[in-house]
C-alpha cells in the first residue's frame, strides 16, 4: 500500500533533520522481512523509527519490533495526531497503540515540528462530566513538551528492544 503524503513528509523531515546534525541516518532500511522508515544512531544504540499515520494490526507491529530486536536495534514508534484523535479531545481506542504505550514505559511519541525532537504523550482514561453525569471510558491524549532524540532511553521489555525517556510527571485528566 502506498504511503500518504503526510507520512512521506514526516519521514523526509525527520531524516533531513538527523543528517543535518551530522548523525548517520538511512531511509527505508530493510531489516529482516520489513523496512523501517528511518534508521539512525544515538550514542551506541541503533534506532529504528517507525512512523504511523494509519492503523496497523498489532501482529505486524510486533513482527517489526521482533525483526528490529533480532538485528540488535531499538524501535521508536511515532504516531501522528491524525491517527490518534477522532475529535479535538478524545483518542481512538486502538488496542495496538495502548500495547505499544505499555511496552514503551507508559508513553507514546509523536513527531515534532522542531528539528531532531519528538513529543512524549500518553493515552489516559478520563473522568468526564457532561450535563452533570459522569462519562467513563473515554480516552484523552496527555501531551508533554517536546524532547530531543538524545533524551531517549533504551530498554528491553518482554523480549523487545524499545525506547522510552526519563520519567515524566503525568496527570490524570478530570476536565469536561
GILIN-V645815 format. One record per residue. N is the residue number from 1. NEAR is the number of other C-alpha atoms within 8 Angstrom. Layout:
N|NEAR, N|NEAR
This chain:
1|2, 2|3, 3|6, 4|7, 5|6, 6|7, 7|11, 8|9, 9|8, 10|10, 11|12, 12|8, 13|8, 14|11, 15|12, 16|8, 17|10, 18|14, 19|10, 20|7, 21|6, 22|6, 23|9, 24|8, 25|11, 26|9, 27|10, 28|9, 29|10, 30|8, 31|10, 32|8, 33|6, 34|8, 35|9, 36|13, 37|12, 38|15, 39|14, 40|13, 41|11, 42|9, 43|4, 44|5, 45|9, 46|11, 47|12, 48|14, 49|13, 50|11, 51|12, 52|12, 53|11, 54|5, 55|6, 56|8, 57|7, 58|7, 59|6, 60|8, 61|9, 62|8, 63|8, 64|9, 65|12, 66|9, 67|12, 68|15, 69|12, 70|7, 71|8, 72|8, 73|12, 74|16, 75|14, 76|11, 77|11, 78|12, 79|13, 80|11, 81|7, 82|7, 83|10, 84|9, 85|11, 86|9, 87|6, 88|5, 89|8, 90|11, 91|13, 92|8, 93|5, 94|6, 95|6, 96|9, 97|8, 98|9, 99|8, 100|10, 101|13, 102|9, 103|10, 104|11, 105|7, 106|8, 107|12, 108|15, 109|12, 110|12, 111|11, 112|9, 113|5, 114|6, 115|8, 116|9, 117|12, 118|13, 119|13, 120|13, 121|12, 122|11, 123|13, 124|10, 125|11, 126|12, 127|12, 128|11, 129|10, 130|8, 131|4, 132|5, 133|6, 134|8, 135|9, 136|8, 137|7, 138|11, 139|12, 140|12, 141|11, 142|11, 143|8, 144|7, 145|6, 146|9, 147|9, 148|9, 149|9, 150|5, 151|8, 152|10, 153|8, 154|10, 155|8, 156|8, 157|8, 158|5, 159|5, 160|10, 161|15, 162|13, 163|12, 164|11, 165|8, 166|7, 167|4, 168|5, 169|4, 170|5, 171|5, 172|7, 173|10, 174|7, 175|6, 176|5
